[in-house]
Amino acid sequence: MAAEDDDKPRKKISHEIGQDLSLLSVGDVEDRIARLAAEIERLKADAAKKRASRDAANAFFKS
C-alpha cells in the first residue's frame, strides 16, 4: 500500500511560512507575494461570509 502512495503526484507547496528565500529570484518573490495576497483576499471573503451567516443565525434566534 505504501508503494501506491509513492505513485501519487504530490502537491507542490508554493510557499512555506519562514522558508529561506535566498535562492529565489525577484520574480519568484513577487509571484509569491501575489499568490499570498490572493489567498489573503480569499480568506477575508470566506470570513465575511461566515460572519454574515453567524450574524443572521444570531438575529434569528434572538427574535
mmCIF file of the N, C-alpha and C atoms, coordinates in Angstrom:
data_MODEL
# 
_entry.id   MODEL 
# 
loop_
_atom_site.group_PDB 
_atom_site.id 
_atom_site.type_symbol 
_atom_site.label_atom_id 
_atom_site.label_alt_id 
_atom_site.label_comp_id 
_atom_site.label_asym_id 
_atom_site.label_entity_id 
_atom_site.label_seq_id 
_atom_site.pdbx_PDB_ins_code 
_atom_site.Cartn_x 
_atom_site.Cartn_y 
_atom_site.Cartn_z 
_atom_site.occupancy 
_atom_site.B_iso_or_equiv 
_atom_site.pdbx_formal_charge 
_atom_site.auth_seq_id 
_atom_site.auth_comp_id 
_atom_site.auth_asym_id 
_atom_site.auth_atom_id 
_atom_site.pdbx_PDB_model_num 
ATOM 1   N N  . MET A 1 1  ? 0.820   -1.195 0.000  1.00 0.00 ? 1  MET A N  1 
ATOM 2   C CA . MET A 1 1  ? 0.000   0.000  0.000  1.00 0.00 ? 1  MET A CA 1 
ATOM 3   C C  . MET A 1 1  ? 0.864   1.259  0.000  1.00 0.00 ? 1  MET A C  1 
ATOM 4   N N  . ALA A 1 2  ? 1.986   1.233  0.649  1.00 0.00 ? 2  ALA A N  1 
ATOM 5   C CA . ALA A 1 2  ? 2.880   2.392  0.664  1.00 0.00 ? 2  ALA A CA 1 
ATOM 6   C C  . ALA A 1 2  ? 3.395   2.692  -0.732 1.00 0.00 ? 2  ALA A C  1 
ATOM 7   N N  . ALA A 1 3  ? 3.611   1.655  -1.539 1.00 0.00 ? 3  ALA A N  1 
ATOM 8   C CA . ALA A 1 3  ? 4.088   1.867  -2.899 1.00 0.00 ? 3  ALA A CA 1 
ATOM 9   C C  . ALA A 1 3  ? 3.055   2.627  -3.718 1.00 0.00 ? 3  ALA A C  1 
ATOM 10  N N  . GLU A 1 4  ? 1.764   2.378  -3.466 1.00 0.00 ? 4  GLU A N  1 
ATOM 11  C CA . GLU A 1 4  ? 0.713   3.090  -4.188 1.00 0.00 ? 4  GLU A CA 1 
ATOM 12  C C  . GLU A 1 4  ? 0.736   4.574  -3.852 1.00 0.00 ? 4  GLU A C  1 
ATOM 13  N N  . ASP A 1 5  ? 1.005   4.911  -2.602 1.00 0.00 ? 5  ASP A N  1 
ATOM 14  C CA . ASP A 1 5  ? 1.064   6.313  -2.187 1.00 0.00 ? 5  ASP A CA 1 
ATOM 15  C C  . ASP A 1 5  ? 2.231   7.031  -2.844 1.00 0.00 ? 5  ASP A C  1 
ATOM 16  N N  . ASP A 1 6  ? 3.331   6.310  -3.099 1.00 0.00 ? 6  ASP A N  1 
ATOM 17  C CA . ASP A 1 6  ? 4.500   6.926  -3.719 1.00 0.00 ? 6  ASP A CA 1 
ATOM 18  C C  . ASP A 1 6  ? 4.243   7.290  -5.173 1.00 0.00 ? 6  ASP A C  1 
ATOM 19  N N  . ASP A 1 7  ? 3.285   6.612  -5.814 1.00 0.00 ? 7  ASP A N  1 
ATOM 20  C CA . ASP A 1 7  ? 2.990   6.876  -7.215 1.00 0.00 ? 7  ASP A CA 1 
ATOM 21  C C  . ASP A 1 7  ? 2.121   8.108  -7.421 1.00 0.00 ? 7  ASP A C  1 
ATOM 22  N N  . LYS A 1 8  ? 1.435   8.547  -6.378 1.00 0.00 ? 8  LYS A N  1 
ATOM 23  C CA . LYS A 1 8  ? 0.547   9.697  -6.499 1.00 0.00 ? 8  LYS A CA 1 
ATOM 24  C C  . LYS A 1 8  ? 1.377   10.971 -6.611 1.00 0.00 ? 8  LYS A C  1 
ATOM 25  N N  . PRO A 1 9  ? 0.975   11.878 -7.506 1.00 0.00 ? 9  PRO A N  1 
ATOM 26  C CA . PRO A 1 9  ? 1.704   13.153 -7.588 1.00 0.00 ? 9  PRO A CA 1 
ATOM 27  C C  . PRO A 1 9  ? 1.504   13.949 -6.305 1.00 0.00 ? 9  PRO A C  1 
ATOM 28  N N  . ARG A 1 10 ? 2.559   14.544 -5.843 1.00 0.00 ? 10 ARG A N  1 
ATOM 29  C CA . ARG A 1 10 ? 2.478   15.347 -4.622 1.00 0.00 ? 10 ARG A CA 1 
ATOM 30  C C  . ARG A 1 10 ? 2.188   16.793 -4.987 1.00 0.00 ? 10 ARG A C  1 
ATOM 31  N N  . LYS A 1 11 ? 1.388   17.428 -4.171 1.00 0.00 ? 11 LYS A N  1 
ATOM 32  C CA . LYS A 1 11 ? 1.057   18.833 -4.392 1.00 0.00 ? 11 LYS A CA 1 
ATOM 33  C C  . LYS A 1 11 ? 2.278   19.674 -4.048 1.00 0.00 ? 11 LYS A C  1 
ATOM 34  N N  . LYS A 1 12 ? 2.684   20.507 -4.981 1.00 0.00 ? 12 LYS A N  1 
ATOM 35  C CA . LYS A 1 12 ? 3.832   21.370 -4.765 1.00 0.00 ? 12 LYS A CA 1 
ATOM 36  C C  . LYS A 1 12 ? 3.440   22.497 -3.816 1.00 0.00 ? 12 LYS A C  1 
ATOM 37  N N  . ILE A 1 13 ? 4.222   22.683 -2.782 1.00 0.00 ? 13 ILE A N  1 
ATOM 38  C CA . ILE A 1 13 ? 3.973   23.775 -1.835 1.00 0.00 ? 13 ILE A CA 1 
ATOM 39  C C  . ILE A 1 13 ? 4.538   25.046 -2.457 1.00 0.00 ? 13 ILE A C  1 
ATOM 40  N N  . SER A 1 14 ? 3.667   26.035 -2.660 1.00 0.00 ? 14 SER A N  1 
ATOM 41  C CA . SER A 1 14 ? 4.130   27.255 -3.308 1.00 0.00 ? 14 SER A CA 1 
ATOM 42  C C  . SER A 1 14 ? 4.857   28.176 -2.338 1.00 0.00 ? 14 SER A C  1 
ATOM 43  N N  . HIS A 1 15 ? 4.513   28.078 -1.070 1.00 0.00 ? 15 HIS A N  1 
ATOM 44  C CA . HIS A 1 15 ? 5.207   28.897 -0.078 1.00 0.00 ? 15 HIS A CA 1 
ATOM 45  C C  . HIS A 1 15 ? 5.018   28.282 1.294  1.00 0.00 ? 15 HIS A C  1 
ATOM 46  N N  . GLU A 1 16 ? 6.065   28.309 2.063  1.00 0.00 ? 16 GLU A N  1 
ATOM 47  C CA . GLU A 1 16 ? 6.015   27.839 3.433  1.00 0.00 ? 16 GLU A CA 1 
ATOM 48  C C  . GLU A 1 16 ? 6.456   28.996 4.328  1.00 0.00 ? 16 GLU A C  1 
ATOM 49  N N  . ILE A 1 17 ? 5.682   29.289 5.341  1.00 0.00 ? 17 ILE A N  1 
ATOM 50  C CA . ILE A 1 17 ? 5.997   30.394 6.242  1.00 0.00 ? 17 ILE A CA 1 
ATOM 51  C C  . ILE A 1 17 ? 7.381   30.160 6.857  1.00 0.00 ? 17 ILE A C  1 
ATOM 52  N N  . GLY A 1 18 ? 8.218   31.170 6.801  1.00 0.00 ? 18 GLY A N  1 
ATOM 53  C CA . GLY A 1 18 ? 9.564   31.081 7.365  1.00 0.00 ? 18 GLY A CA 1 
ATOM 54  C C  . GLY A 1 18 ? 10.583  30.447 6.435  1.00 0.00 ? 18 GLY A C  1 
ATOM 55  N N  . GLN A 1 19 ? 10.179  30.121 5.233  1.00 0.00 ? 19 GLN A N  1 
ATOM 56  C CA . GLN A 1 19 ? 11.060  29.471 4.266  1.00 0.00 ? 19 GLN A CA 1 
ATOM 57  C C  . GLN A 1 19 ? 12.232  30.378 3.903  1.00 0.00 ? 19 GLN A C  1 
ATOM 58  N N  . ASP A 1 20 ? 13.388  29.771 3.649  1.00 0.00 ? 20 ASP A N  1 
ATOM 59  C CA . ASP A 1 20 ? 14.565  30.516 3.206  1.00 0.00 ? 20 ASP A CA 1 
ATOM 60  C C  . ASP A 1 20 ? 14.287  31.067 1.807  1.00 0.00 ? 20 ASP A C  1 
ATOM 61  N N  . LEU A 1 21 ? 14.397  32.348 1.656  1.00 0.00 ? 21 LEU A N  1 
ATOM 62  C CA . LEU A 1 21 ? 14.077  32.999 0.388  1.00 0.00 ? 21 LEU A CA 1 
ATOM 63  C C  . LEU A 1 21 ? 15.320  33.360 -0.423 1.00 0.00 ? 21 LEU A C  1 
ATOM 64  N N  . SER A 1 22 ? 16.490  33.049 0.106  1.00 0.00 ? 22 SER A N  1 
ATOM 65  C CA . SER A 1 22 ? 17.727  33.495 -0.524 1.00 0.00 ? 22 SER A CA 1 
ATOM 66  C C  . SER A 1 22 ? 17.952  32.916 -1.922 1.00 0.00 ? 22 SER A C  1 
ATOM 67  N N  . LEU A 1 23 ? 17.364  31.778 -2.223 1.00 0.00 ? 23 LEU A N  1 
ATOM 68  C CA . LEU A 1 23 ? 17.576  31.165 -3.536 1.00 0.00 ? 23 LEU A CA 1 
ATOM 69  C C  . LEU A 1 23 ? 16.533  31.583 -4.566 1.00 0.00 ? 23 LEU A C  1 
ATOM 70  N N  . LEU A 1 24 ? 15.584  32.422 -4.171 1.00 0.00 ? 24 LEU A N  1 
ATOM 71  C CA . LEU A 1 24 ? 14.525  32.847 -5.087 1.00 0.00 ? 24 LEU A CA 1 
ATOM 72  C C  . LEU A 1 24 ? 14.924  34.116 -5.831 1.00 0.00 ? 24 LEU A C  1 
ATOM 73  N N  . SER A 1 25 ? 14.451  34.212 -7.055 1.00 0.00 ? 25 SER A N  1 
ATOM 74  C CA . SER A 1 25 ? 14.669  35.427 -7.832 1.00 0.00 ? 25 SER A CA 1 
ATOM 75  C C  . SER A 1 25 ? 13.659  36.483 -7.402 1.00 0.00 ? 25 SER A C  1 
ATOM 76  N N  . VAL A 1 26 ? 13.863  37.700 -7.856 1.00 0.00 ? 26 VAL A N  1 
ATOM 77  C CA . VAL A 1 26 ? 12.919  38.779 -7.572 1.00 0.00 ? 26 VAL A CA 1 
ATOM 78  C C  . VAL A 1 26 ? 11.544  38.418 -8.142 1.00 0.00 ? 26 VAL A C  1 
ATOM 79  N N  . GLY A 1 27 ? 11.530  37.852 -9.333 1.00 0.00 ? 27 GLY A N  1 
ATOM 80  C CA . GLY A 1 27 ? 10.267  37.448 -9.949 1.00 0.00 ? 27 GLY A CA 1 
ATOM 81  C C  . GLY A 1 27 ? 9.549   36.386 -9.133 1.00 0.00 ? 27 GLY A C  1 
ATOM 82  N N  . ASP A 1 28 ? 10.318  35.426 -8.605 1.00 0.00 ? 28 ASP A N  1 
ATOM 83  C CA . ASP A 1 28 ? 9.718   34.388 -7.760 1.00 0.00 ? 28 ASP A CA 1 
ATOM 84  C C  . ASP A 1 28 ? 9.123   34.988 -6.496 1.00 0.00 ? 28 ASP A C  1 
ATOM 85  N N  . VAL A 1 29 ? 9.832   35.925 -5.894 1.00 0.00 ? 29 VAL A N  1 
ATOM 86  C CA . VAL A 1 29 ? 9.341   36.570 -4.674 1.00 0.00 ? 29 VAL A CA 1 
ATOM 87  C C  . VAL A 1 29 ? 8.070   37.357 -4.981 1.00 0.00 ? 29 VAL A C  1 
ATOM 88  N N  . GLU A 1 30 ? 8.071   38.099 -6.078 1.00 0.00 ? 30 GLU A N  1 
ATOM 89  C CA . GLU A 1 30 ? 6.888   38.875 -6.456 1.00 0.00 ? 30 GLU A CA 1 
ATOM 90  C C  . GLU A 1 30 ? 5.712   37.962 -6.772 1.00 0.00 ? 30 GLU A C  1 
ATOM 91  N N  . ASP A 1 31 ? 5.976   36.820 -7.403 1.00 0.00 ? 31 ASP A N  1 
ATOM 92  C CA . ASP A 1 31 ? 4.921   35.849 -7.683 1.00 0.00 ? 31 ASP A CA 1 
ATOM 93  C C  . ASP A 1 31 ? 4.331   35.320 -6.383 1.00 0.00 ? 31 ASP A C  1 
ATOM 94  N N  . ARG A 1 32 ? 5.174   35.020 -5.426 1.00 0.00 ? 32 ARG A N  1 
ATOM 95  C CA . ARG A 1 32 ? 4.691   34.524 -4.132 1.00 0.00 ? 32 ARG A CA 1 
ATOM 96  C C  . ARG A 1 32 ? 3.886   35.587 -3.398 1.00 0.00 ? 32 ARG A C  1 
ATOM 97  N N  . ILE A 1 33 ? 4.326   36.833 -3.482 1.00 0.00 ? 33 ILE A N  1 
ATOM 98  C CA . ILE A 1 33 ? 3.580   37.927 -2.860 1.00 0.00 ? 33 ILE A CA 1 
ATOM 99  C C  . ILE A 1 33 ? 2.181   37.996 -3.471 1.00 0.00 ? 33 ILE A C  1 
ATOM 100 N N  . ALA A 1 34 ? 2.101   37.913 -4.795 1.00 0.00 ? 34 ALA A N  1 
ATOM 101 C CA . ALA A 1 34 ? 0.801   37.969 -5.476 1.00 0.00 ? 34 ALA A CA 1 
ATOM 102 C C  . ALA A 1 34 ? -0.080  36.797 -5.060 1.00 0.00 ? 34 ALA A C  1 
ATOM 103 N N  . ARG A 1 35 ? 0.493   35.601 -4.991 1.00 0.00 ? 35 ARG A N  1 
ATOM 104 C CA . ARG A 1 35 ? -0.289  34.425 -4.588 1.00 0.00 ? 35 ARG A CA 1 
ATOM 105 C C  . ARG A 1 35 ? -0.774  34.548 -3.153 1.00 0.00 ? 35 ARG A C  1 
ATOM 106 N N  . LEU A 1 36 ? 0.104   35.029 -2.271 1.00 0.00 ? 36 LEU A N  1 
ATOM 107 C CA . LEU A 1 36 ? -0.285  35.185 -0.868 1.00 0.00 ? 36 LEU A CA 1 
ATOM 108 C C  . LEU A 1 36 ? -1.342  36.280 -0.707 1.00 0.00 ? 36 LEU A C  1 
ATOM 109 N N  . ALA A 1 37 ? -1.225  37.363 -1.465 1.00 0.00 ? 37 ALA A N  1 
ATOM 110 C CA . ALA A 1 37 ? -2.229  38.426 -1.408 1.00 0.00 ? 37 ALA A CA 1 
ATOM 111 C C  . ALA A 1 37 ? -3.586  37.896 -1.869 1.00 0.00 ? 37 ALA A C  1 
ATOM 112 N N  . ALA A 1 38 ? -3.583  37.083 -2.926 1.00 0.00 ? 38 ALA A N  1 
ATOM 113 C CA . ALA A 1 38 ? -4.836  36.488 -3.404 1.00 0.00 ? 38 ALA A CA 1 
ATOM 114 C C  . ALA A 1 38 ? -5.414  35.550 -2.341 1.00 0.00 ? 38 ALA A C  1 
ATOM 115 N N  . GLU A 1 39 ? -4.563  34.808 -1.680 1.00 0.00 ? 39 GLU A N  1 
ATOM 116 C CA . GLU A 1 39 ? -5.033  33.899 -0.632 1.00 0.00 ? 39 GLU A CA 1 
ATOM 117 C C  . GLU A 1 39 ? -5.599  34.676 0.546  1.00 0.00 ? 39 GLU A C  1 
ATOM 118 N N  . ILE A 1 40 ? -4.975  35.795 0.900  1.00 0.00 ? 40 ILE A N  1 
ATOM 119 C CA . ILE A 1 40 ? -5.495  36.642 1.979  1.00 0.00 ? 40 ILE A CA 1 
ATOM 120 C C  . ILE A 1 40 ? -6.884  37.151 1.613  1.00 0.00 ? 40 ILE A C  1 
ATOM 121 N N  . GLU A 1 41 ? -7.071  37.593 0.386  1.00 0.00 ? 41 GLU A N  1 
ATOM 122 C CA . GLU A 1 41 ? -8.380  38.076 -0.052 1.00 0.00 ? 41 GLU A CA 1 
ATOM 123 C C  . GLU A 1 41 ? -9.413  36.954 -0.011 1.00 0.00 ? 41 GLU A C  1 
ATOM 124 N N  . ARG A 1 42 ? -9.015  35.750 -0.402 1.00 0.00 ? 42 ARG A N  1 
ATOM 125 C CA . ARG A 1 42 ? -9.927  34.601 -0.357 1.00 0.00 ? 42 ARG A CA 1 
ATOM 126 C C  . ARG A 1 42 ? -10.326 34.304 1.083  1.00 0.00 ? 42 ARG A C  1 
ATOM 127 N N  . LEU A 1 43 ? -9.371  34.368 1.994  1.00 0.00 ? 43 LEU A N  1 
ATOM 128 C CA . LEU A 1 43 ? -9.655  34.122 3.412  1.00 0.00 ? 43 LEU A CA 1 
ATOM 129 C C  . LEU A 1 43 ? -10.563 35.207 3.991  1.00 0.00 ? 43 LEU A C  1 
ATOM 130 N N  . LYS A 1 44 ? -10.313 36.457 3.624  1.00 0.00 ? 44 LYS A N  1 
ATOM 131 C CA . LYS A 1 44 ? -11.156 37.557 4.105  1.00 0.00 ? 44 LYS A CA 1 
ATOM 132 C C  . LYS A 1 44 ? -12.593 37.396 3.613  1.00 0.00 ? 44 LYS A C  1 
ATOM 133 N N  . ALA A 1 45 ? -12.751 37.018 2.353  1.00 0.00 ? 45 ALA A N  1 
ATOM 134 C CA . ALA A 1 45 ? -14.097 36.824 1.796  1.00 0.00 ? 45 ALA A CA 1 
ATOM 135 C C  . ALA A 1 45 ? -14.811 35.681 2.509  1.00 0.00 ? 45 ALA A C  1 
ATOM 136 N N  . ASP A 1 46 ? -14.108 34.604 2.783  1.00 0.00 ? 46 ASP A N  1 
ATOM 137 C CA . ASP A 1 46 ? -14.715 33.472 3.481  1.00 0.00 ? 46 ASP A CA 1 
ATOM 138 C C  . ASP A 1 46 ? -15.093 33.860 4.909  1.00 0.00 ? 46 ASP A C  1 
ATOM 139 N N  . ALA A 1 47 ? -14.220 34.602 5.579  1.00 0.00 ? 47 ALA A N  1 
ATOM 140 C CA . ALA A 1 47 ? -14.525 35.043 6.944  1.00 0.00 ? 47 ALA A CA 1 
ATOM 141 C C  . ALA A 1 47 ? -15.756 35.940 6.952  1.00 0.00 ? 47 ALA A C  1 
ATOM 142 N N  . ALA A 1 48 ? -15.853 36.840 5.978  1.00 0.00 ? 48 ALA A N  1 
ATOM 143 C CA . ALA A 1 48 ? -17.018 37.738 5.901  1.00 0.00 ? 48 ALA A CA 1 
ATOM 144 C C  . ALA A 1 48 ? -18.293 36.947 5.668  1.00 0.00 ? 48 ALA A C  1 
ATOM 145 N N  . LYS A 1 49 ? -18.231 35.941 4.799  1.00 0.00 ? 49 LYS A N  1 
ATOM 146 C CA . LYS A 1 49 ? -19.395 35.104 4.518  1.00 0.00 ? 49 LYS A CA 1 
ATOM 147 C C  . LYS A 1 49 ? -19.823 34.345 5.776  1.00 0.00 ? 49 LYS A C  1 
ATOM 148 N N  . LYS A 1 50 ? -18.860 33.802 6.489  1.00 0.00 ? 50 LYS A N  1 
ATOM 149 C CA . LYS A 1 50 ? -19.171 33.058 7.713  1.00 0.00 ? 50 LYS A CA 1 
ATOM 150 C C  . LYS A 1 50 ? -19.682 33.986 8.813  1.00 0.00 ? 50 LYS A C  1 
ATOM 151 N N  . ARG A 1 51 ? -19.130 35.184 8.885  1.00 0.00 ? 51 ARG A N  1 
ATOM 152 C CA . ARG A 1 51 ? -19.574 36.161 9.871  1.00 0.00 ? 51 ARG A CA 1 
ATOM 153 C C  . ARG A 1 51 ? -21.025 36.559 9.592  1.00 0.00 ? 51 ARG A C  1 
ATOM 154 N N  . ALA A 1 52 ? -21.355 36.767 8.319  1.00 0.00 ? 52 ALA A N  1 
ATOM 155 C CA . ALA A 1 52 ? -22.726 37.129 7.944  1.00 0.00 ? 52 ALA A CA 1 
ATOM 156 C C  . ALA A 1 52 ? -23.690 36.000 8.278  1.00 0.00 ? 52 ALA A C  1 
ATOM 157 N N  . SER A 1 53 ? -23.278 34.777 8.034  1.00 0.00 ? 53 SER A N  1 
ATOM 158 C CA . SER A 1 53 ? -24.122 33.626 8.354  1.00 0.00 ? 53 SER A CA 1 
ATOM 159 C C  . SER A 1 53 ? -24.344 33.524 9.862  1.00 0.00 ? 53 SER A C  1 
ATOM 160 N N  . ARG A 1 54 ? -23.289 33.725 10.623 1.00 0.00 ? 54 ARG A N  1 
ATOM 161 C CA . ARG A 1 54 ? -23.392 33.679 12.083 1.00 0.00 ? 54 ARG A CA 1 
ATOM 162 C C  . ARG A 1 54 ? -24.292 34.791 12.591 1.00 0.00 ? 54 ARG A C  1 
ATOM 163 N N  . ASP A 1 55 ? -24.123 35.996 12.055 1.00 0.00 ? 55 ASP A N  1 
ATOM 164 C CA . ASP A 1 55 ? -24.955 37.130 12.478 1.00 0.00 ? 55 ASP A CA 1 
ATOM 165 C C  . ASP A 1 55 ? -26.419 36.908 12.150 1.00 0.00 ? 55 ASP A C  1 
ATOM 166 N N  . ALA A 1 56 ? -26.678 36.312 10.984 1.00 0.00 ? 56 ALA A N  1 
ATOM 167 C CA . ALA A 1 56 ? -28.067 36.011 10.609 1.00 0.00 ? 56 ALA A CA 1 
ATOM 168 C C  . ALA A 1 56 ? -28.666 34.985 11.553 1.00 0.00 ? 56 ALA A C  1 
ATOM 169 N N  . ALA A 1 57 ? -27.899 33.995 11.924 1.00 0.00 ? 57 ALA A N  1 
ATOM 170 C CA . ALA A 1 57 ? -28.381 32.976 12.860 1.00 0.00 ? 57 ALA A CA 1 
ATOM 171 C C  . ALA A 1 57 ? -28.633 33.598 14.222 1.00 0.00 ? 57 ALA A C  1 
ATOM 172 N N  . ASN A 1 58 ? -27.719 34.442 14.673 1.00 0.00 ? 58 ASN A N  1 
ATOM 173 C CA . ASN A 1 58 ? -27.890 35.109 15.964 1.00 0.00 ? 58 ASN A CA 1 
ATOM 174 C C  . ASN A 1 58 ? -29.145 35.983 15.962 1.00 0.00 ? 58 ASN A C  1 
ATOM 175 N N  . ALA A 1 59 ? -29.381 36.699 14.887 1.00 0.00 ? 59 ALA A N  1 
ATOM 176 C CA . ALA A 1 59 ? -30.561 37.555 14.786 1.00 0.00 ? 59 ALA A CA 1 
ATOM 177 C C  . ALA A 1 59 ? -31.831 36.725 14.788 1.00 0.00 ? 59 ALA A C  1 
ATOM 178 N N  . PHE A 1 60 ? -31.819 35.594 14.117 1.00 0.00 ? 60 PHE A N  1 
ATOM 179 C CA . PHE A 1 60 ? -32.977 34.724 14.046 1.00 0.00 ? 60 PHE A CA 1 
ATOM 180 C C  . PHE A 1 60 ? -33.329 34.162 15.433 1.00 0.00 ? 60 PHE A C  1 
ATOM 181 N N  . PHE A 1 61 ? -32.325 33.724 16.165 1.00 0.00 ? 61 PHE A N  1 
ATOM 182 C CA . PHE A 1 61 ? -32.586 33.090 17.445 1.00 0.00 ? 61 PHE A CA 1 
ATOM 183 C C  . PHE A 1 61 ? -32.832 34.092 18.577 1.00 0.00 ? 61 PHE A C  1 
ATOM 184 N N  . LYS A 1 62 ? -32.477 35.369 18.356 1.00 0.00 ? 62 LYS A N  1 
ATOM 185 C CA . LYS A 1 62 ? -32.758 36.403 19.360 1.00 0.00 ? 62 LYS A CA 1 
ATOM 186 C C  . LYS A 1 62 ? -34.186 36.907 19.240 1.00 0.00 ? 62 LYS A C  1 
ATOM 187 N N  . SER A 1 63 ? -34.810 36.632 18.094 1.00 0.00 ? 63 SER A N  1 
ATOM 188 C CA . SER A 1 63 ? -36.189 37.112 17.864 1.00 0.00 ? 63 SER A CA 1 
ATOM 189 C C  . SER A 1 63 ? -37.177 36.388 18.734 1.00 0.00 ? 63 SER A C  1 
# 
